[in-house]
Amino acid sequence: MKKIIQNRSWIITTLTIITTLAIMLIALYANSVTVKVTSLNLRTGPAITYSVKEKIHQGERLQVIDRKNDWIKVIAHHKDIGWVASWLVDNPKTNNVSSLAEATIVIDPGHGGSDSGALSTTGQEEKKYTLIFATKLARTLRAKGARVIMTRDSNKTVALADRPKIATKNSANLFISIHFDSSDVANDATGVTTYYYHPGQSKNLAKDVNKRLTNLPLPNRGAEFGNFLVIRDISIPSILIEGATLITMMTLNRSHLQIIKGSMLTT
């Protein structure tokens, strides 16, 4: 009788251990991800400003232990701890994981909703074209792997003060505000101007973008200081582009728009 009780106790203990291990393995598997992108940077922190520890390759399984700002803290190779961009892990379309692919970029289509912005001589509203162009730019950047956030994706009113806050809330790396200029006299002036407020990275970004806009069929007014709230009340590299007067932008073809988009992709 005593032997039967001992055997039963041993069986129950063994089953308990096996069940516990099974539950742990299921939990670990459920809280893990498989890398589908060709290669992935394992960084020391949750942003592209942190150094790269090593490369993680397609097919490797990562154990997730924390999340922050759309980055995930993982264990790789059962021993290496670091951070990876969550939006790239299962994105097989991104072959080249560059710093652009790991970046979070906020694109701000100027105006919207009750704020029409500038009006063309034919009554076209600036808010319509800023959204069209911003949407095309966002699509191109996402195709490169970047995490893109729009301050608005429809014809709605967004307060000026809320636009830079969106970038801060999402720990963005860049803020780009899209506008089309106006002129006091119809068809009197046109051209591209790239504005910055803060010296340093914002000024450098404005210069880099602007010098790549020389192939457009309109004047380039250069990179200039601009005291605009959306690029002033923000701490990350930020620019505001006045693309041209509306009447000029309505005549630009698709290849011209590609030049503008391409200039932002190469900075």
FENNOR-V393922 format. One record per helix or strand. SS is the DSSP state (2 for helix, 1 for strand). FROM is the first residue (numbers start at 1). TO is the last residue. Records with the same first field share a line. If there is no record, write none. Layout:
SS: FROM-TO, FROM-TO
This chain:
2: 2-30, 86-89, 126-143, 160-169, 201-210, 229-232, 246-249, 254-265
1: 32-34, 39-43, 52-57, 61-68, 71-76, 80-85, 104-109, 112-112, 115-115, 119-119, 125-125, 147-150, 174-181, 192-196, 220-225, 237-245
